[in-house]
Amino acid sequence: MKRQFILPFLAGILGTMVLGAWVTLSVQAQSKPVPPKFTTVTNLADFNLVIDKKPVSLSNVKEIGEPPGRRDIVGADDRIPMTSRKKPWSAVGKIEGISADGQSYSCTGTLIADDLVLTNSHCVVNPDTGKLSRAIAFLPNLINGQVRNKNDIAYATFAKPGTDFKNGALEDFVDDWAIIKLDRPLGKKYGVISLKSLPSFDLVGDTQKFALVGYSGDFPNPKQKGYQEFTAGESMTAGVHLGCSILRQKDSLLYHNCDTKGGASGGAIIGNINGNYYVLALHSGWNQVNGLKLNRAVEISRIQPALQGN
């Protein structure tokens, strides 16, 4: 990654992670002389986050009509630049983190409540070491390296990962979700996209009705024809694949054909149901299935036990 927004701020090294409890990320913006005091909470239920589980008829799932950016398509890549400042697209942002060993990285996150962002566990925990990141920043609606207001860059104060990857196997990625709490209520300004849990049989099929938004590390390339205006470079504007599908469910994981690359981890798979937008699944990477390389996603239902404090 070429640029990082979070390098100037001070970050406290995180203590030992205890899965099932929120973990404090002590983060201080450079402009703040004193780190804020944080409160550790025990579970997601304390934040009254709700997953909509009302049944939905397949006829109510509509194509996403309003494009979140230009419709220019280069080659076979179905992504387009996400250039909209409107809701619900404005609820998606870039995550920039510093790992426990001081390495910088980036992911994607979505505001699901005023001060809560949904992303992947592997965007807050190193799968190889199980160690939490030192610090995480959320840059809402980042377009060509710019946010609406620099004061809208938020920092994580707590993180609740769904897994610590202790098994070192694909089964860990079934719960590759995380929710981070921000130090400011960005959802009031940028909007939120609610979580909706649907049975896999209602999602699977070549429907071409979903969208995935992610800050991929290879997109948009300003050296590529049609993208010269994106001078900030790759991963500084989100890419959106409109009209992709969730193709199958296997071993409690969903598999989809939405175009992504590294950096899109944590990107929401979004659906339009009766005119309302929902996060229906969570992109988390790829793996081999019967010799094929497929993009995988986490079922929203996997978050439900944590909401109930289990």
N, C-alpha and C positions, 0 to 999 in steps of 0.2 A: 504494500500500500504506500502511496506517494506522500500523502498528507495526513496529519493527525491533528485534531482540534484539542485533544485532552492532555497533551503532554505538559502544558504549563501548570496544571493543578496538582496540589499535594495530595497524595493518596496514602492512607494508612495500610500497612500489611494486614491482611485478614487473618483472624484466628482460625482454629480448627472448625471445620464444617460439621454440623450435626444435621443430617437430613431429617426433614419433618418440622424443623424450626426455621424461622427466617434468620438470615445471617447478616450481620452488620457490615456494610461497606463504608468505612470512614473516608469521606471525600470532601475536599475543600477546594472551592474555586479560588483562583489566584487573587480575585478581588475581595475575598472574605478573609479578614485577619484571624478569625477564630473558627475552628471547625464546629459545625452544629452538633448538638447533643442528640443522639439517636436512641430510640426505644425499640427493644427487641420484642417481637410479638411471636406467638406460638404457631399460628396457622393462618391460612388465607381467609378463613371464616370471619376473622376480625375485621376484614375490609369489606364485608358484605358484597363480594363479587358474585354475580349470578350467571349461571349458564342456562340459556333458554333451551328447554328440552321438549317444547310443544311439537307434536307431529306435524309434518308438512307434506302436502301432496306434491308429487313430482311436477305437476302442471303449474305449481306456484313458483317454481324455480325458473327465473327469467334470464335471458341473455343480458349481459351488462352492456347497455346501449351507449351511454355517454363515455367517449374515450377520455382517459386521464392524461392524454398528451397527443402528440402528432401520430399519424397513422403511417408514417414512413417506415418501410420494412426493408432492411438491407440483407440480401441473400436469403437463406432459408431460416434465419433467425426471426422468430415471431415477436420478439420484444420491441416495445416502443418506449421512448423516453417519457418518464412521468413528470410532466411539466405543469400539472394542475395544482393550484393553491386552494382548491375547493374541497369540501367534505364529500365523500369519506376519505379521499386520497390523501388529504392533509394529515390524517391520523397516523400515517406510516412514516417512519424515520430511520435514520442510520444509527447503529450502535457502534461506538468506538471504545475499545477497552485496552487495558494494560494487564497482561497476565501476571501470575505470581512471580515469574522469572523475569519480568520487565519487558516482555515482548508486546508490541502493539498488534492489534487485530481489529477486524470489523465484521459486523453482522447486520441484521435487519430486525426491527421491532415495530410493534403496532400498539397504539394506545387503545386499551380495552376498558379503561376507567380514567377519571380525571388525572390520577397520578400513578397509574399502573400500566406497565408495558409488557406485552407477551413476546417472548423470543424462545430460543432453544437453551437447554441446559448447557450444551457445549459452548454457548456464547458467554457463560459465566463461570463454568467449571472446565478445567483442562481434563479431557477424557483419559489422557495417559497418566496423569499424576493425581487426579481427584482434587487438585488445589483450586481454590477460588481465585478469581481475578483480583488484582489490587484495586482497580477502579473501573467504572463504566460511565460513559456519557451517552446521552440520547439527543440526537440532532433532528428535531421534527421537520418533516416536509423539506428535506435538504434537496435543492435543485441547483445544479451547476456549482456546487460547493457553497451555496448561500442559504441561510435560514432567514426568515422574515426579520428577526431581531436577535442580535447576539445574546440578549438576556434570556432568550427562550431555550438556550442550550441547557439541558437539565442533567443532573447527576444522580446516580443510583444511591439510595441510602440503605436499602435492604434487597436481598435476592432470595427467592424461593425456587431452587432447582427441583425438577421432578426426579432426577437421578444423579448419583455420584459416579456412575460408570464402573462400579466395583467389580462387575462380572467380566468386563473386558470382552463383551460379546454383543451381537446384534440385538439381543433381547433388551439391553440397556436403552437402546434408542426408541423403544416403545414409549418410554416416558421422557423423551428428549424435549421437554418443555421447561420453561422457567418464567417466572413473573418477577419483574423488578419494580420496586417502589421508587418514585422520583422525588426530588426535593422541591418540586413545584407542580401545581395542577394544570399541566399543559392541555389536558383534554377540554378544558373550558374554552380554550381558544381554537384548538386544532380539531376538536371533535373526537369521538371514540367510535370504534367498531365493536359491537357486542359479540360475545362468543355464543355459538349455537351448536348444540350437539345433536347430530342426526345419525340414525343407524347407517352402517356402511352400505347396506343394500339400496339406500336412498341416494347415496353419493356416487356409487360406482357405475360407470358406463361412459361411453364415448359421447358425453352430453355436449361438450364444447361450450359450456355455460359459465365456467369459473374464470377467475383471474388471479394471478400471483404477482405480487409486487416485491421486488428485492433489489438491494444495492450490490449487484454482482461486480466482482473485481475486474471484469473484462469489458464493462459496458457503462456508458457509451464511449467508444474510442474516437477521440477528436481527429484522428488521422484518417478515419474512414469517411468515405463520401456520404454526405448528408448529415454528419454529426460534428462538423467543424466548429459550430457555435458553442459546443460543450467544452469550453476551454479548461475547465477545472479537471478534466480527465476522467478516467474510469473510476467507478464506484462513488462518484460525487453527484450522480443523478440516478434515481431508481429506474429500473427497467420493468415494464409491465407486459405480461403475456395475457392478452384477452382471448377468451374462447378456448381455454385448455380444459382438460378432463382428469378426473380421478378414475383410473382404469381398473384397479383391482384392490383387494384386501387380502393380506396373507400374514399369518402369525402376528395378528394385532397391529399390523402396520398398513397404511394406505400407500399406494403407488400411483404417481401421476405423470403426465407428459408436459407439464409447464416448463418453459425454458428457463434455466437458471445456471449460474456458476457460483464459485466460492464467493462468499460475502452476502449471498441471498439467504443464508441460513437464518432461520427465525422469521422468514417472510410468510405472511398470511395468505392462505388460499381463500379467496373472498367469493361469496355468492350473493345474488340479488333475489330476495324472497319477498314478493308482494311490494316491491319498491323500497325495501329496507335492506341494508348491507350487513352481512354477518361474516365473522371468521368461522369457516366450516372445517378447516384443517390447518396444520402448521408444517410447512416445509422444513425438513431437517437434514437433507443431504441425499446421498445415493448409495446404492449397493447392488451387487449382482443377484439376480433372481433367475434361476434356470439358464445361466449363461448370458443373460441380458443385463445391461446396465440401466437401472431404473431409478428415478427420483422417488424418494420416500417422503411420507408425511405422517405426523402424529394425529391420532384421533382426539377431538376435543373432549370426548368422554373420559379420557385418561386423567383429566384435571379434576373431575368431579370428586373423587375421594379426598383430595387435598382441601377442597372447599368445605367439606364436611368434617374436617379435622381428623381424618383417619390416617 
